[in-house]
Amino acid sequence: MATDPSEYDKAMPIVAAHLAKIERAVERTRTSYAGQPFTAVHQALAEALEDEGAQRVVPQVVEELARQISGAVTEPRGAAG
């Protein structure tokens, strides 16, 4: 199924804005909760995503981000894992 290139051009600013909201929520959570228990990080991340208006994120992605933030003290940023 072919997609009209103009549809892509229309969608990209919306996608970019949504990704920026997610990035802000993740950074805010990382700054305040790095190294804390997973449950606390997960809750804080969910709240930050909601505050940003980005609550439509795949649950497994939220869990993985929370896991990474929770382990941020022992795992240097950018480490393979």
Phi, psi and omega in degrees: 000120181279145178245137178295125180305331180292333176294321177299313181298326178287323185282328187301317177297326178291316178296315180298320179294320179294316178297324178296322177297316179297316181299317178298317180296317180294314181296317178298318179291317180300317182298319186267336190235007181306129177084355179278168182302147183309314184301316179294318180294315181300315179297314181296320179294317178300318179293319179295319177297319178296316179301324180279351183078028183238039183288349179274072178236139180306129183306323179294328178291316178299316179298316180294318177298317179297320178298316180294317180294318180300322181267011186298332181289323183267343180244114179302146179301133180089359179288143177288142182209000000 
